[in-house]
Amino acid sequence: MNWVDRFLSLHFTWRDAIDVLVVACIIYNILALIRGTRAMQISIGMLLLASTFFVARAFDLPALEAISREILFYLPFAIIVLFQHEIRRALARMGTNPLLAFFTRGAATGAFEPVAHATEVLAAKRIGALIAMERTQSLRMYAETAKPLDAIVSAELLVSLFTPGGPLHDGAAIIHGNRVLAAGALLPLTASNDPKLAHGTRHRAAIGLSEESDALVIVISEENGSIAAASEGTLHENLDRNALIRLMDERLGGLAA
């Protein structure tokens, strides 16, 4: 019986369809997670390395097969070490599916105008600032290491927080709903070496947090007063007030409380 006859003899049921669909969704999400990152290149290298075992077995190369078998044994441990960042992101996103997101609350739309006005004032004065607006993934782990505030969002509060000379102007302000949870928070820096991201520490921190969570992170440059916002690892630069509000509404508006 050739492979065509074997294929025609298969009995494809609805369970098989669900099985294929689930596996396809998993593979698609994994590829989407690592697309355009260094992890994609590492994955291709690992696939080529793993394929040497099957090539060695097919062409009866015992030495290469023995070496490849040892490599395959340690490959899962290498995957955990090399892809720990991507694994953390994947596990975090598992809790942000549409069903679970119904029970979470992101930034309230009432906070958009005060935040936009504050960034406009800070940018005009060329005062550096970093504002993280929580979406579905909690930022409390960063807020707990910062100065707790739990105050209603207002433009005056945000401007005062980042005014030079104050104790909290170097860190980030974290917004949950329509409240400022904390200020002076330290955010993770992006590990990307992309020359396009050749910015200062604030910009790298904004990108870093957007890689670790689904937050929208607004950053103001103290060098030229430009406004940018990071989301899902992408930095949107040279924003004005209207563009920033549109971005906030696009990323956070559907989660308003």
C-alpha positions, 0 to 999 in steps of 0.5 A: 500500500503506497502513501496515497492509499494510506491517506485515502484510508484515513478516517477524519472525524470532528475530533481530528479537526479539533485536534488539528485546529488546536495544534495550528493555533498553538504553532501560529501563536508561537510564531507570532510571539517570536516573529521579528525577534532574535528568538526566531533566528535561534529557533531556525538554528535549533531546527537545523541542529535537530534535523542532523539526527534524522539526516544521520539516521537516513544516511547511516552516519553512526558518529553524527547520529550519536552526537546528534542524539546527545544534542537532542537530549539537552535541547529542551533544557537549552530551549528553557534557558534561551527562551525564558523571556518568550515563555514568560510573555506567553504565560502572561498572555494566557491570562489575557484571553477575551474571556478572562479580560472581561474580569480585568480593568485597564485604564479608564477613558476619563484618564486619557485627557489628563494624561494627554494634557500633562504630556503636552505640558511636560513636552513643552517644558522638555521635562522627561517623563515615563507613564505606564498605563495598565491594560489587562496585565497587572503592573502591581509588581512594579508599583509595589517597589515604588512610592504608593500614591493611589490618587485620582489622575490629574494633569497637575499631579503628573506634571508635579511628579516629573518636575525636576528636583522632586524625589520621584521625577526619575522613575515611572508613574503607574496608572490603573483605571483612573488612579495613579497607583505609584510613582518612581517605579523602576521598569525593565530595560529592553534587551533589543540591540536594534539600532532603530531603538538607539534612545535613552534609558526612559525609551528603553524602559518604555519598550522593555515594559511593553515587551513584558506586559500589554501596558501602554507606556508613554515617554517624553524626551527631555532632550527634544521634548518629543512624545512617544509611546511603546506598546507590544514592543513597538515604539510609536514616536513623534506623537502630538496630543491628538495622536496620543489620545487616538493611540490610548483609545485604540489600545485601552479604550475597549477596556475602560471601566 
